[in-house]
Amino acid sequence: MSIDAGQDNGTLRVTIREAAARLGVTEAAIRKRIQRGSLDKERGSDGRVYVYLDLSQDMSHSESQVHGNPLVEELVEELRDRVAFLERMLERRGIESERYQQIVAGLTQTNNQLATQLRELEPPPAEAAPPKGTAEALTVASEEGPARAEPRLNAEEPQEPAQEERRSWWRRMFGS
């Protein structure tokens, strides 16, 4: 509890603890200032030590921090405007970031659904057995004679592509 004495002349009578809080320093710093004589003190009737503070030093009251200089006040106002602008920009960027994250999550989900549908549409991979009709084509070629010694397939049976060619392009590309 503070006792306001001498407030007419711009001084305030407070306890050491209150003085520390008002000046924004520790109690030890206030005691040291009392020792050095930079702060006036008085022992009260209750046994407490009271300190006289100049109201211009009081950090807890905004009226004690009057700048008086119009240039300083103008700069402070400009800085406040800039801070408000930057806070609005930061808020806007946060909203945009959330929106982008939602878009990416939606695209990822859609991509996973499409990949699942694509896997369902592809035929299962064939066994590593030789393609159908290969043995029959070789026997036909050998029966025709030396003039046509190259192997060929029967017209009824289409030749199957090699194992690498049977895989879809996106599985070859992405290694699935």
Secondary structure by P-SEA (a helix, b strand, c coil): ccccccccccbbbbcaaaaaaaacccaaaaaaaaaaccbbbbbccccbbbbbbccccccccccccccccaaaaaaaaaaaaaaaaaaaaaaaaaaaaaaaaaaaaaaaaaaaaaaaaaaaacccccccccccaaaaaaaaaaaaccccccccccccbbbbccccccccaaaaaacc
